[in-house]
Amino acid sequence: MDEQKKQNHNERMQRKKAVVDAGIERAQIERGVFVLITGNGKGKSTSAFGTLYRALGYGHRAGVVQFIKGTQASGEVTFLRQHAPLVEYHAMATGFTWNTQNWDNDKAAADQAWAQAERMLQDPSLNLVVLDELTYMLKYNYLDMSGVLDAIRARPSHQHVIVTGRAAKPELIELADTVSEIRDVKHAFNAGVKAQAGLDF
């Protein structure tokens, strides 16, 4: 690279650093953050669990409620049970709604799982609460939207919340502080590659 290109690069990096530094200077509020991870792409729960493991690295206590999933072992949950005494864990454990095909049973299971989630959202000792696949409970009207929103709003001021799942309702998006939408560009499953332990679950 010639000297002019190096100089141009350095000037771009200086401008970028100035923008980043100014953003850091502005962001001085410290409080719990509500993160919503939605979209049709792969990796929503994986992202949430990655943040959970980050929190555990700092010795933070956390709670996890898995809606929809729970009948099949996953690497994340297996690891939690082996290595993470700082985590409270509850699974709805009915599996996918398209497997059960029983609205009454799924509604009852959703209510039980939500009771655990609501308790966690009121617990000031929990720094982080992960509500995995909660969006499905709202999409299928198993849970009342206003009750969910109220519980998230009323949580302890320092507590972070991560909600995952496809088709997030506008009310959730509006309330969330950070929203990421994971887009489905390509997926090996659609090409006939089976889901595999350690990568997909």
Phi, psi and omega in degrees: 000131182283168187297324180295318179295321177298317180295317178298318178298312181299321179293321176298317180293325177295317178296318179298316179299321179297320178295314180298314180299320179295321177296318178296320179297322181288326188274085183246358180281133178240113181199171177294145183241138176260115181252130177243125179241112187227188181106169184271355183281164179282138171121007182292306179295321179301319177297316180298316180292328174299318177294322177301313180294327174299313179298318179297329178299335177263007180078017180284148174272147185216160174233144179227129170237124177256114173270151180075297184284175173133345179270340181246138179296143173231152181299322181298312184289321177302315179296317179303314183293333181275327193233358190232078177293348180278001185248129168270131186230136174218136177242138174299325169062026174260353184080200183278143185297332180285347174275318185285317180053037181222097186299318183298314180294318180294322178297316179296318179294321178296319178298318179295317179294319179295326177301320177293317180298316181298319177299316179296322180290349177256359187265108182291348179280349179266120178281332184219137174234125178254123178247088188281126179068024179298330185301328179295325181296329178277323179298319183266009177061031173285329181237153180277124183302314184296322178295320178295313180298318180298319181294321178292319179296322188273002182297163176306143191297336182268351189280130175269147179228135173239125175246134178238164173134158180286163170053050178298136180289151181304326181296322177293316180300318180297319183284328186296147175277323181229128180234126174241133177247117182268119186268141179271100179269307176213150176217130183301327181302322180291343177262011177092009179272124184290153174295137188233141179299137179091343176242310185260337178205000000 
